[in-house]
Amino acid sequence: MIDECHLLWEDLLSYVWGKTKIRVEIPIKNEKSRQTYSGALDYQTHEFIVREYPQANTENTIDFVEYLQEQRPEQRLAIFWDGAKYHDSKEFREFLKGLNGELDEDEWLIICTKFAPNAPEQNPVEDIWLQTKNFLRQFYHLCDSFKIVRELFKFFADGQIFDFPKLHHYGVLPQVT
C-alpha cells in the first residue's frame, strides 16, 4: 500500500494558546520548507519503506516503484494506492507496459489497484503518516531546524514495523510470487 506525504515545517506545531481577546501572531521561519516522501507498507511483513523526493510526480513515482523492486527482488508487487494523477499517467502506464511486457495478467511483475476515490480512510499508510507527524509533535523541542524534522520523520517511519487495527481490514492476502 503506497501513499505520498508532504511534510511541512509548520506541521510540527498545530495549537496555540492565548487570551481570547488578544490576537496571537507567530512569525513563521522557513515557510517554504517542505519535503515529500513516498511510503509503502508491505502488507505481509508490516514493514514501512520510505524514500524522499523533491515533489510527487510521475518520474518520482516510477523511481519509487523501481526502488521497491530493489527492496523486494525476485518478487511480484501488488500495489494499492489512491487515484493521484501521476499514479495513472500515460508515462506510468507505459512504464508498467514495458515492465510487464507480453506476460499474461496473472504473471505481471507489478499489479496496481486504486482505493476508492476520496477515501483516505481505506489506506493504512495515511495512519502511518499521522503517527509519524504525532511523533514529531511530541519531540518538537528537539526540532530547531527543518533538517532535524526531516531526519526524525525518516527515523520514525523508514524500516519500522507497524501494526494497528486498519491493517487487518483486508484479511490475509496470498503471497504474490
C-alpha positions as CSV (number, residue, x, y, z in Angstrom):
1,M,0.0,0.0,0.0
2,I,1.5,3.3,-1.1
3,D,0.9,6.9,-0.4
4,E,2.8,10.2,-0.5
5,C,3.2,12.6,2.4
6,H,4.1,16.3,2.1
7,L,5.9,17.3,5.3
8,L,5.9,21.0,6.1
9,W,7.8,22.8,8.7
10,E,4.5,24.1,10.0
11,D,3.2,20.5,10.5
12,L,5.2,20.3,13.7
13,L,3.1,22.6,15.8
14,S,-0.7,22.8,15.4
15,Y,-2.1,24.5,18.5
16,V,-1.7,27.9,20.1
17,W,-3.0,29.0,23.5
18,G,-3.6,32.7,24.2
19,K,-6.0,35.1,25.7
20,T,-9.4,35.1,23.9
21,K,-9.5,38.8,23.0
22,I,-5.8,39.1,22.0
23,R,-4.8,38.0,18.6
24,V,-1.8,35.7,18.7
25,E,0.7,36.2,15.9
26,I,3.5,33.8,15.3
27,P,6.4,34.6,13.0
28,I,7.0,31.7,10.6
29,K,10.5,31.0,9.6
30,N,11.3,28.7,6.7
31,E,7.7,29.0,5.5
32,K,8.6,27.2,2.2
33,S,10.4,24.3,3.9
34,R,8.8,21.2,2.5
35,Q,9.8,17.6,2.0
36,T,7.8,15.0,0.0
37,Y,8.0,11.3,1.0
38,S,6.8,8.2,-0.8
39,G,5.9,5.4,1.5
40,A,5.0,1.8,1.0
41,L,3.6,-0.6,3.6
42,D,4.5,-4.3,3.0
43,Y,1.2,-5.9,3.9
44,Q,2.8,-9.3,4.6
45,T,5.5,-8.1,7.0
46,H,4.1,-4.7,8.1
47,E,7.4,-3.1,7.2
48,F,7.2,0.5,6.1
49,I,9.6,1.7,3.3
50,V,10.2,5.4,2.9
51,R,12.0,7.5,0.3
52,E,12.4,11.3,0.0
53,Y,11.6,13.2,-3.2
54,P,11.5,16.9,-4.0
55,Q,7.9,16.5,-5.2
56,A,5.2,14.0,-6.1
57,N,5.1,13.4,-9.8
58,T,5.2,10.6,-12.4
59,E,9.0,10.5,-12.6
60,N,9.4,10.1,-8.8
61,T,6.6,7.6,-8.7
62,I,8.4,5.4,-11.2
63,D,11.6,5.8,-9.3
64,F,9.9,4.7,-6.1
65,V,8.3,1.7,-7.7
66,E,11.7,0.7,-9.1
67,Y,13.2,1.2,-5.6
68,L,10.5,-1.1,-4.2
69,Q,11.5,-3.7,-6.7
70,E,15.1,-3.4,-5.5
71,Q,13.9,-3.9,-1.9
72,R,11.9,-7.0,-2.9
73,P,14.0,-8.7,-5.6
74,E,12.5,-11.7,-7.4
75,Q,9.0,-10.8,-6.0
76,R,6.0,-9.6,-7.9
77,L,4.4,-6.5,-6.4
78,A,0.7,-5.8,-5.8
79,I,0.3,-2.1,-5.3
80,F,-2.7,-0.4,-3.7
81,W,-2.9,3.3,-3.8
82,D,-5.0,6.4,-4.3
83,G,-6.0,7.9,-7.6
84,A,-3.3,10.6,-7.8
85,K,-2.9,11.7,-11.4
86,Y,0.7,10.6,-11.5
87,H,-0.3,7.1,-10.5
88,D,-2.2,6.7,-13.7
89,S,-0.3,9.0,-16.1
90,K,0.5,7.9,-19.6
91,E,4.2,7.7,-18.7
92,F,3.5,5.4,-15.7
93,R,1.2,3.1,-17.8
94,E,4.0,2.9,-20.4
95,F,6.5,2.0,-17.6
96,L,4.2,-0.8,-16.5
97,K,3.6,-2.0,-20.0
98,G,7.4,-2.1,-20.6
99,L,7.9,-3.9,-17.4
100,N,5.1,-6.5,-17.7
101,G,5.7,-6.8,-21.5
102,E,3.8,-9.6,-23.1
103,L,3.2,-11.5,-19.9
104,D,-0.3,-12.8,-19.1
105,E,-2.0,-10.6,-16.5
106,D,-1.7,-13.3,-13.8
107,E,2.1,-13.2,-14.3
108,W,2.6,-9.4,-14.3
109,L,5.5,-8.2,-12.2
110,I,3.5,-5.3,-10.9
111,I,-0.2,-5.1,-10.4
112,C,-1.7,-1.7,-9.5
113,T,-5.1,-1.3,-7.8
114,K,-6.7,2.0,-6.7
115,F,-8.5,2.6,-3.5
116,A,-12.0,4.1,-3.8
117,P,-11.9,7.8,-4.8
118,N,-11.7,10.3,-1.9
119,A,-11.4,7.6,0.7
120,P,-8.1,8.0,2.5
121,E,-9.5,6.1,5.4
122,Q,-9.0,2.9,3.3
123,N,-5.3,3.3,3.1
124,P,-3.3,2.3,6.2
125,V,-0.4,4.4,5.0
126,E,-2.4,7.5,5.9
127,D,-2.4,6.3,9.5
128,I,1.4,5.9,9.4
129,W,1.8,9.4,8.2
130,L,-0.4,10.6,11.1
131,Q,1.5,8.6,13.7
132,T,4.8,9.9,12.3
133,K,3.6,13.6,12.5
134,N,2.3,13.0,16.0
135,F,5.7,11.6,17.0
136,L,7.3,14.8,15.7
137,R,4.9,16.9,17.7
138,Q,5.9,15.0,20.9
139,F,9.5,15.8,20.2
140,Y,9.1,19.3,18.8
141,H,11.5,20.7,21.5
142,L,14.3,18.8,19.7
143,C,13.5,20.3,16.3
144,D,15.2,23.7,15.9
145,S,15.6,23.2,12.2
146,F,13.7,21.6,9.4
147,K,16.7,19.3,8.8
148,I,16.1,17.8,12.2
149,V,12.4,17.4,11.5
150,R,13.2,15.5,8.3
151,E,15.7,13.3,10.0
152,L,13.3,12.4,12.8
153,F,10.5,11.8,10.3
154,K,12.5,9.3,8.4
155,F,14.0,7.7,11.6
156,F,10.5,7.1,12.9
157,A,8.9,5.8,9.7
158,D,11.5,4.1,7.5
159,G,12.0,0.4,8.0
160,Q,9.7,0.3,11.0
161,I,7.1,-2.4,11.6
162,F,3.6,-1.0,12.1
163,D,0.6,-3.0,13.4
164,F,-2.8,-1.4,14.1
165,P,-6.4,-2.4,13.5
166,K,-6.8,-1.0,10.0
167,L,-4.1,-3.4,8.8
168,H,-6.4,-6.3,9.5
169,H,-9.4,-5.0,7.5
170,Y,-8.1,-6.6,4.4
171,G,-7.8,-10.1,5.8
172,V,-5.0,-12.4,4.8
173,L,-3.7,-11.7,1.4
174,P,-2.0,-14.5,-0.5
175,Q,1.7,-14.2,-1.3
176,V,2.3,-12.9,-4.8
177,T,5.1,-15.0,-6.2
